Amino acid sequence: MVVRKYPRIAKLKSVYKLPLKKRFTSNFELLEQGRVLLVDSEFQQLKPGIRLEGVIRRLDYEGKEGLILYGIAYRPIFREALATIAKPRAIAVAQYA
């Protein structure tokens, strides 16, 4: 078994729709080719340079009583403000007498 590590936050390099013939390709085959799955977004929203976050999604299942396979997919960061840490500001403190 090959273990791969995927980043939690990534930047989109390029995007394209799969041709109709390749849409039935296994999600695991796409991951093996170095590609990732994009979810929760419209194609028009995706532009090179957009920041993405990794989420866990169901990638495949084997029938009613079979195994459900989960893996990583990416989506545009839902709330950019929560993804960046604000620089703390100094506060005035009264001296103890």
N, C-alpha and C positions, 0 to 999 in steps of 0.2 A: 504494500500500500504506500502510495506517495502522499506525503503531507505537504501542503502548500500553505503559505501564509499570505493573506491579502490585507492591504492597509485599511484602516477604519475610515480615514479621510483620504480622498484622492482628487485629482484634477482631470477632467475630461480632455483627451487628446484629439479624438475624432469620433464621429458617429455616422452610422448608415443603417438603413433598413435591410434586413435579409431578403433576398429574392424569395418568391413564393416556394420554390422547390426546396430551399434550405431552411424554411421555417419549421419543418418537421424534424430537424436535426436535434439530437439530444442536448439538453442544457450542459451536461457534463462534457460533451465533445467541444462545445464552444469554449468552456473554461480551459480545456486542455490546449486549445489553440491560442491561448493568451488573450482571449476576449472576455468581456464581462456582460452580464445582463443588466439592463436599465429598467427600472420599474417606477411606478407612481409619477409619471411625467408625460407630457405631450411631446411629440417629435419636434415641434416648432420651438419648444423651450430649450432644447439641448443645443448648446453652442460650445465650441472648443474653449477651454479655460474655465468653465463652470465648475464649482466645487461640488463634490459628491460625497455621500456618506454610505457606509456599508450597512446593510440590513439583512436579516435572516429571512429567507423565503422558502416555500416548498418548491423544489425543482422538479420532482418526479414522484410518481407512486406506482405501485405494482398491483393494481386491481383492488377489489373490495377488502380483501383480507390480507393484502400484501404489505410490504414495507413502504413507508413514506420517507422520501429522501429530502433533506433540507440542505441549503447551502447559502452562499453569499450572493447578493445582488446589490446594485447601487442605485441610488436616487439622488436628485438634487437636495442639498441640505435644506431641510424643512424650515428651520429658523436659524438664519445666519447669526443673529445676535446671541443665541445660546451657544453656538459653536465656537465663538471667539471669547476669550477671557478679557474682560475690561480691566484696564490699568487702575489699581486702587488709588484713591485720592486721599491726601492727608486730611485729618480732621483736627480741630482745635480741642485740646483737653485742658480743663482747669486743674491747676496744681492743688495737691492736698495740703492743707495747712497744719 
